[in-house]
Amino acid sequence: MNVLKFFNVSKRFGKTVVLEGTSASLSSGITGLLGVNGSGKTTLLRIIAGLVDYDLGEFFFNGERVSLKSKFWRAKIGYLPQSPALYERMTVDEFFDYMLLLSNWRHQGKRKERIEEVVRLLDLISYRDVPLGHLSGGTKQRVAIGQAIIHDPPVLLLDEPTNNLDAEERIHFHNCLVAESRKRVVLYVGHVVNDLSLICSKILVLAGRRIRFEGAPEELISLMRGNVKEASLTELRDFSSGSLGILRISRNADSYIVRYDPRFVDLPNGSVVTPTLEEAYRVFYNSLKLEGAN
């Protein structure tokens, strides 16, 4: 099993403190990193990838302290940014071969074998000889995912990897990722929280410049149980004054079903329900707001 740990990571841009005393321990499997826009998720991934300097902190991989700028560490990680850059004149096979050469895979036969594995894994067989600039957005995204895993890294950093993927492609990617994660540490920033509940063994919540929760999705759901209620309304009222408390509104045949945080919204005849992971995350974040910790 691979283990990545970091302790007391801090980063500021000018006078703005983005991360302060951020620590976590990640083992083989998929860890979802949650946080609102601007909370520092991408910055943390870019620091771990060695692309952004940090002010303070220590990083350990399998018990050994690592320098994030070292060749050793760069060989250990695969990184998918939010907006990946591709060489659009290259074909899929040429691009993957070039990425392997950059990763010091000198044996041509091994490169061909690995390319074959990845194009099959990501369902890219019919696009192998197509220039990247001619591919659709979703297919380009699959190629970008491929470049992150092509050199078989033990640590995989994914920043919104399902951007541009349709529902079927997203499910296929998640199935592949679960299978691949048995031997990798995967840190996954995603905005579809309930998707993460299906694939993640651990969740991190980043707020107020540090990790505020670290544990299994079920632990976060259990922690927030009692803070989510559901009520049935025949008419939809104005919730603008309690917008923080409204978690979800759905419609059935003759009424509206409202799930809410009762600390912010008071509805008649509400009953306590078990939250989804997304609801648990949102009410947890509400708790941080009430504590002034976000």
C-alpha positions as a Markdown table, in Angstrom:
| # | Residue | x | y | z |
|---|---|---|---|---|
| 1 | Met | 0.0 | 0.0 | 0.0 |
| 2 | Asn | 1.2 | 3.5 | -0.9 |
| 3 | Val | 0.8 | 6.3 | 1.7 |
| 4 | Leu | 1.2 | 10.1 | 1.1 |
| 5 | Lys | 1.2 | 12.3 | 4.2 |
| 6 | Phe | 1.6 | 16.1 | 4.5 |
| 7 | Phe | 1.9 | 18.2 | 7.6 |
| 8 | Asn | 1.3 | 21.9 | 8.4 |
| 9 | Val | 1.3 | 23.0 | 4.7 |
| 10 | Ser | 0.9 | 26.8 | 4.4 |
| 11 | Lys | 0.8 | 29.1 | 1.4 |
| 12 | Arg | 0.1 | 32.7 | 0.8 |
| 13 | Phe | -0.2 | 34.8 | -2.3 |
| 14 | Gly | 0.9 | 38.3 | -1.4 |
| 15 | Lys | -1.2 | 39.2 | 1.7 |
| 16 | Thr | -3.8 | 36.5 | 1.0 |
| 17 | Val | -3.4 | 33.3 | 3.1 |
| 18 | Val | -4.7 | 30.4 | 1.1 |
| 19 | Leu | -3.5 | 27.4 | 3.2 |
| 20 | Glu | -2.4 | 27.5 | 6.8 |
| 21 | Gly | -1.4 | 24.4 | 8.8 |
| 22 | Thr | -3.0 | 22.0 | 6.4 |
| 23 | Ser | -2.4 | 18.3 | 7.1 |
| 24 | Ala | -3.7 | 14.9 | 5.9 |
| 25 | Ser | -2.8 | 11.3 | 5.4 |
| 26 | Leu | -3.8 | 9.6 | 2.1 |
| 27 | Ser | -3.4 | 5.8 | 1.4 |
| 28 | Ser | -4.1 | 3.7 | -1.7 |
| 29 | Gly | -7.7 | 4.4 | -2.9 |
| 30 | Ile | -9.6 | 7.5 | -3.9 |
| 31 | Thr | -9.8 | 10.5 | -1.6 |
| 32 | Gly | -12.3 | 13.2 | -2.5 |
| 33 | Leu | -11.3 | 16.8 | -1.8 |
| 34 | Leu | -14.2 | 19.1 | -1.2 |
| 35 | Gly | -14.4 | 22.8 | -0.6 |
| 36 | Val | -16.1 | 25.9 | -2.0 |
| 37 | Asn | -14.6 | 27.9 | -4.9 |
| 38 | Gly | -11.5 | 29.7 | -3.7 |
| 39 | Ser | -10.9 | 27.4 | -0.7 |
| 40 | Gly | -7.5 | 26.3 | -2.0 |
| 41 | Lys | -8.2 | 22.9 | -3.5 |
| 42 | Thr | -6.4 | 23.5 | -6.8 |
| 43 | Thr | -3.6 | 25.3 | -5.0 |
| 44 | Leu | -3.1 | 22.2 | -2.8 |
| 45 | Leu | -3.0 | 19.9 | -5.8 |
| 46 | Arg | -0.6 | 22.2 | -7.6 |
| 47 | Ile | 1.7 | 22.2 | -4.6 |
| 48 | Ile | 1.7 | 18.4 | -4.3 |
| 49 | Ala | 2.4 | 18.3 | -8.1 |
| 50 | Gly | 5.5 | 20.5 | -7.5 |
| 51 | Leu | 4.1 | 23.3 | -9.7 |
| 52 | Val | 3.6 | 25.9 | -6.9 |
| 53 | Asp | 6.0 | 26.7 | -4.1 |
| 54 | Tyr | 4.7 | 26.5 | -0.5 |
| 55 | Asp | 5.9 | 28.5 | 2.5 |
| 56 | Leu | 5.9 | 25.8 | 5.2 |
| 57 | Gly | 5.2 | 22.1 | 5.4 |
| 58 | Glu | 6.5 | 18.6 | 5.1 |
| 59 | Phe | 5.6 | 15.8 | 2.7 |
| 60 | Phe | 6.3 | 12.1 | 3.1 |
| 61 | Phe | 5.7 | 9.2 | 0.7 |
| 62 | Asn | 5.8 | 5.7 | 2.1 |
| 63 | Gly | 7.6 | 7.0 | 5.2 |
| 64 | Glu | 10.3 | 8.9 | 3.4 |
| 65 | Arg | 10.4 | 12.7 | 3.3 |
| 66 | Val | 10.2 | 13.9 | -0.3 |
| 67 | Ser | 11.2 | 17.1 | -2.2 |
| 68 | Leu | 8.3 | 18.0 | -4.5 |
| 69 | Lys | 10.7 | 19.5 | -7.0 |
| 70 | Ser | 12.8 | 16.3 | -7.3 |
| 71 | Lys | 13.0 | 14.0 | -10.3 |
| 72 | Phe | 12.1 | 11.2 | -7.9 |
| 73 | Trp | 8.8 | 12.8 | -7.0 |
| 74 | Arg | 7.9 | 13.9 | -10.5 |
| 75 | Ala | 8.2 | 10.2 | -11.6 |
| 76 | Lys | 5.8 | 9.2 | -8.9 |
| 77 | Ile | 2.9 | 11.5 | -9.8 |
| 78 | Gly | 0.3 | 11.9 | -12.5 |
| 79 | Tyr | -1.5 | 15.2 | -12.6 |
| 80 | Leu | -4.6 | 16.3 | -14.5 |
| 81 | Pro | -5.3 | 20.1 | -14.3 |
| 82 | Gln | -8.7 | 21.7 | -14.8 |
| 83 | Ser | -7.7 | 22.9 | -18.3 |
| 84 | Pro | -5.1 | 20.5 | -19.7 |
| 85 | Ala | -3.0 | 21.5 | -22.6 |
| 86 | Leu | -2.6 | 19.0 | -25.5 |
| 87 | Tyr | -0.4 | 18.9 | -28.6 |
| 88 | Glu | -3.2 | 19.1 | -31.1 |
| 89 | Arg | -1.2 | 18.1 | -34.2 |
| 90 | Met | -0.2 | 14.8 | -32.6 |
| 91 | Thr | -2.3 | 11.7 | -32.9 |
| 92 | Val | -3.5 | 9.9 | -29.7 |
| 93 | Asp | -0.8 | 7.3 | -30.0 |
| 94 | Glu | 1.9 | 9.9 | -30.8 |
| 95 | Phe | 0.9 | 12.0 | -27.8 |
| 96 | Phe | 1.0 | 9.0 | -25.4 |
| 97 | Asp | 4.3 | 7.8 | -26.8 |
| 98 | Tyr | 5.8 | 11.3 | -26.3 |
| 99 | Met | 4.5 | 11.4 | -22.7 |
| 100 | Leu | 6.2 | 8.1 | -22.0 |
| 101 | Leu | 9.4 | 9.3 | -23.5 |
| 102 | Leu | 9.3 | 12.3 | -21.2 |
| 103 | Ser | 8.8 | 9.9 | -18.3 |
| 104 | Asn | 12.0 | 8.0 | -19.4 |
| 105 | Trp | 10.3 | 4.9 | -20.8 |
| 106 | Arg | 13.1 | 4.2 | -23.3 |
| 107 | His | 12.0 | 0.7 | -24.4 |
| 108 | Gln | 9.8 | 1.0 | -27.5 |
| 109 | Gly | 8.1 | -2.3 | -26.9 |
| 110 | Lys | 7.1 | -1.5 | -23.4 |
| 111 | Arg | 5.8 | 1.9 | -24.5 |
| 112 | Lys | 3.6 | 0.2 | -27.2 |
| 113 | Glu | 2.3 | -2.2 | -24.6 |
| 114 | Arg | 1.4 | 0.5 | -22.2 |
| 115 | Ile | -0.3 | 2.6 | -24.9 |
| 116 | Glu | -2.3 | -0.4 | -25.8 |
| 117 | Glu | -3.5 | -0.8 | -22.2 |
| 118 | Val | -4.5 | 2.9 | -21.8 |
| 119 | Val | -6.3 | 3.3 | -25.1 |
| 120 | Arg | -8.4 | 0.2 | -24.2 |
| 121 | Leu | -9.0 | 1.3 | -20.7 |
| 122 | Leu | -10.3 | 4.7 | -21.8 |
| 123 | Asp | -12.1 | 3.5 | -24.9 |
| 124 | Leu | -9.9 | 5.4 | -27.3 |
| 125 | Ile | -9.1 | 2.6 | -29.7 |
| 126 | Ser | -11.0 | 4.1 | -32.7 |
| 127 | Tyr | -9.2 | 7.5 | -32.2 |
| 128 | Arg | -5.6 | 6.3 | -32.1 |
| 129 | Asp | -4.6 | 7.8 | -35.4 |
| 130 | Val | -6.7 | 10.9 | -35.1 |
| 131 | Pro | -4.9 | 14.3 | -34.4 |
| 132 | Leu | -6.0 | 15.6 | -31.0 |
| 133 | Gly | -7.2 | 18.9 | -32.5 |
| 134 | His | -9.9 | 16.9 | -34.4 |
| 135 | Leu | -11.4 | 15.3 | -31.3 |
| 136 | Ser | -14.5 | 16.3 | -29.4 |
| 137 | Gly | -14.3 | 17.9 | -26.0 |
| 138 | Gly | -15.2 | 14.7 | -24.2 |
| 139 | Thr | -12.7 | 12.6 | -26.2 |
| 140 | Lys | -9.9 | 15.2 | -25.5 |
| 141 | Gln | -10.7 | 14.9 | -21.8 |
| 142 | Arg | -10.2 | 11.1 | -22.0 |
| 143 | Val | -6.8 | 11.7 | -23.7 |
| 144 | Ala | -5.9 | 14.2 | -20.9 |
| 145 | Ile | -6.9 | 11.6 | -18.3 |
| 146 | Gly | -4.7 | 9.1 | -20.2 |
| 147 | Gln | -1.6 | 11.4 | -20.0 |
| 148 | Ala | -2.0 | 11.5 | -16.2 |
| 149 | Ile | -1.9 | 7.7 | -15.9 |
| 150 | Ile | 0.2 | 6.6 | -18.9 |
| 151 | His | 3.4 | 6.3 | -17.0 |
| 152 | Asp | 1.7 | 4.2 | -14.3 |
| 153 | Pro | 2.2 | 6.6 | -11.3 |
| 154 | Pro | 1.6 | 5.5 | -7.7 |
| 155 | Val | 0.1 | 9.0 | -6.9 |
| 156 | Leu | -2.7 | 10.5 | -9.1 |
| 157 | Leu | -3.9 | 14.1 | -8.7 |
| 158 | Leu | -7.1 | 14.9 | -10.5 |
| 159 | Asp | -8.7 | 18.4 | -10.7 |
| 160 | Glu | -12.2 | 18.1 | -12.0 |
| 161 | Pro | -11.4 | 15.1 | -14.2 |
| 162 | Thr | -15.0 | 14.7 | -15.5 |
| 163 | Asn | -15.2 | 18.1 | -17.1 |
| 164 | Asn | -16.6 | 17.7 | -20.7 |
| 165 | Leu | -17.6 | 14.1 | -20.1 |
| 166 | Asp | -21.2 | 13.0 | -20.7 |
| 167 | Ala | -23.0 | 10.8 | -18.2 |
| 168 | Glu | -22.0 | 7.5 | -19.8 |
| 169 | Glu | -18.3 | 8.6 | -20.2 |
| 170 | Arg | -18.3 | 9.8 | -16.5 |
| 171 | Ile | -19.6 | 6.4 | -15.3 |
| 172 | His | -17.0 | 4.6 | -17.4 |
| 173 | Phe | -14.2 | 6.8 | -16.1 |
| 174 | His | -15.3 | 6.2 | -12.5 |
| 175 | Asn | -15.4 | 2.4 | -13.0 |
| 176 | Cys | -11.9 | 2.5 | -14.5 |
| 177 | Leu | -10.6 | 4.8 | -11.7 |
| 178 | Val | -12.0 | 2.5 | -9.0 |
| 179 | Ala | -10.2 | -0.5 | -10.6 |
| 180 | Glu | -7.0 | 1.5 | -11.0 |
| 181 | Ser | -7.0 | 3.0 | -7.4 |
| 182 | Arg | -6.2 | -0.3 | -5.7 |
| 183 | Lys | -2.5 | 0.4 | -6.3 |
| 184 | Arg | -2.6 | 4.2 | -6.3 |
| 185 | Val | -3.1 | 7.2 | -4.0 |
| 186 | Val | -5.7 | 9.2 | -5.8 |
| 187 | Leu | -6.6 | 12.7 | -4.7 |
| 188 | Tyr | -9.8 | 13.8 | -6.6 |
| 189 | Val | -11.2 | 17.3 | -6.7 |
| 190 | Gly | -14.8 | 17.0 | -8.0 |
| 191 | His | -17.9 | 19.2 | -7.9 |
| 192 | Val | -20.5 | 16.4 | -8.3 |
| 193 | Val | -20.4 | 15.4 | -4.6 |
| 194 | Asn | -22.8 | 12.5 | -4.8 |
| 195 | Asp | -20.5 | 10.9 | -7.4 |
| 196 | Leu | -17.7 | 10.9 | -4.9 |
| 197 | Ser | -19.8 | 9.0 | -2.4 |
| 198 | Leu | -19.8 | 6.1 | -4.8 |
| 199 | Ile | -16.1 | 5.9 | -5.5 |
| 200 | Cys | -14.2 | 7.5 | -2.5 |
| 201 | Ser | -13.0 | 5.7 | 0.5 |
| 202 | Lys | -12.1 | 9.0 | 2.2 |
| 203 | Ile | -13.3 | 12.6 | 2.1 |
| 204 | Leu | -11.4 | 15.7 | 3.0 |
| 205 | Val | -13.2 | 19.0 | 3.5 |
| 206 | Leu | -11.0 | 22.1 | 3.0 |
| 207 | Ala | -12.3 | 25.3 | 4.6 |
| 208 | Gly | -10.9 | 28.2 | 6.4 |
| 209 | Arg | -7.4 | 27.5 | 4.9 |
| 210 | Arg | -7.1 | 24.0 | 6.4 |
| 211 | Ile | -8.6 | 20.5 | 6.4 |
| 212 | Arg | -11.6 | 20.6 | 8.7 |
| 213 | Phe | -12.8 | 17.0 | 8.1 |
| 214 | Glu | -10.9 | 13.8 | 7.2 |
| 215 | Gly | -12.7 | 10.5 | 7.2 |
| 216 | Ala | -15.0 | 8.1 | 5.3 |
| 217 | Pro | -18.1 | 9.5 | 3.5 |
| 218 | Glu | -20.2 | 7.5 | 5.9 |
| 219 | Glu | -18.5 | 9.2 | 8.8 |
| 220 | Leu | -19.4 | 12.7 | 7.5 |
| 221 | Ile | -23.0 | 11.5 | 6.9 |
| 222 | Ser | -23.2 | 10.1 | 10.4 |
| 223 | Leu | -21.7 | 13.3 | 11.9 |
| 224 | Met | -24.4 | 15.5 | 10.3 |
| 225 | Arg | -27.3 | 13.2 | 10.9 |
| 226 | Gly | -30.0 | 15.2 | 12.7 |
| 227 | Asn | -29.1 | 18.4 | 10.9 |
| 228 | Val | -31.2 | 17.6 | 7.8 |
| 229 | Lys | -35.0 | 17.6 | 7.7 |
| 230 | Glu | -37.6 | 17.0 | 5.0 |
| 231 | Ala | -41.0 | 18.7 | 4.6 |
| 232 | Ser | -43.8 | 18.5 | 2.1 |
| 233 | Leu | -45.3 | 21.8 | 0.9 |
| 234 | Thr | -48.3 | 22.3 | -1.3 |
| 235 | Glu | -47.1 | 25.8 | -2.2 |
| 236 | Leu | -43.5 | 26.9 | -2.7 |
| 237 | Arg | -42.7 | 29.8 | -0.4 |
| 238 | Asp | -39.9 | 32.4 | -0.7 |
| 239 | Phe | -36.8 | 30.9 | 0.8 |
| 240 | Ser | -34.4 | 33.8 | 0.0 |
| 241 | Ser | -34.0 | 34.8 | 3.7 |
| 242 | Gly | -32.9 | 31.2 | 4.5 |
| 243 | Ser | -31.1 | 30.3 | 1.4 |
| 244 | Leu | -28.2 | 28.7 | 3.3 |
| 245 | Gly | -30.6 | 26.2 | 4.8 |
| 246 | Ile | -32.3 | 25.0 | 1.6 |
| 247 | Leu | -30.5 | 21.8 | 0.5 |
| 248 | Arg | -32.8 | 20.5 | -2.2 |
| 249 | Ile | -36.3 | 21.1 | -3.7 |
| 250 | Ser | -38.0 | 18.4 | -5.7 |
| 251 | Arg | -41.5 | 18.0 | -7.0 |
| 252 | Asn | -43.9 | 15.1 | -6.9 |
| 253 | Ala | -47.5 | 14.9 | -8.2 |
| 254 | Asp | -49.1 | 17.4 | -5.9 |
| 255 | Ser | -46.5 | 18.9 | -3.6 |
| 256 | Tyr | -42.9 | 20.2 | -3.2 |
| 257 | Ile | -40.4 | 18.1 | -1.2 |
| 258 | Val | -37.9 | 20.4 | 0.6 |
| 259 | Arg | -34.8 | 19.2 | 2.3 |
| 260 | Tyr | -33.3 | 21.8 | 4.6 |
| 261 | Asp | -31.0 | 22.6 | 7.5 |
| 262 | Pro | -33.3 | 23.5 | 10.4 |
| 263 | Arg | -30.8 | 25.8 | 11.9 |
| 264 | Phe | -31.5 | 28.3 | 9.1 |
| 265 | Val | -35.0 | 27.5 | 7.9 |
| 266 | Asp | -38.1 | 26.7 | 10.0 |
| 267 | Leu | -40.7 | 24.6 | 8.2 |
| 268 | Pro | -43.8 | 23.0 | 9.7 |
| 269 | Asn | -44.1 | 19.2 | 10.0 |
| 270 | Gly | -40.5 | 18.6 | 9.0 |
| 271 | Ser | -39.0 | 15.2 | 9.9 |
| 272 | Val | -35.4 | 14.2 | 10.3 |
| 273 | Val | -33.9 | 12.3 | 7.4 |
| 274 | Thr | -30.5 | 10.7 | 6.6 |
| 275 | Pro | -28.5 | 13.1 | 4.5 |
| 276 | Thr | -26.8 | 12.3 | 1.2 |
| 277 | Leu | -23.1 | 13.0 | 1.1 |
| 278 | Glu | -23.7 | 16.3 | -0.7 |
| 279 | Glu | -26.3 | 17.3 | 2.0 |
| 280 | Ala | -23.9 | 16.2 | 4.8 |
| 281 | Tyr | -21.1 | 18.3 | 3.3 |
| 282 | Arg | -23.3 | 21.4 | 2.9 |
| 283 | Val | -24.6 | 21.2 | 6.5 |
| 284 | Phe | -21.1 | 20.6 | 7.7 |
| 285 | Tyr | -20.0 | 23.7 | 5.9 |
| 286 | Asn | -23.0 | 25.5 | 7.5 |
| 287 | Ser | -21.7 | 24.4 | 10.9 |
| 288 | Leu | -18.3 | 26.0 | 10.1 |
| 289 | Lys | -20.1 | 29.2 | 9.2 |
| 290 | Leu | -21.9 | 29.2 | 12.5 |
| 291 | Glu | -18.6 | 28.7 | 14.3 |
| 292 | Gly | -16.9 | 31.4 | 12.2 |
| 293 | Ala | -14.3 | 28.8 | 11.0 |
| 294 | Asn | -14.8 | 29.0 | 7.3 |
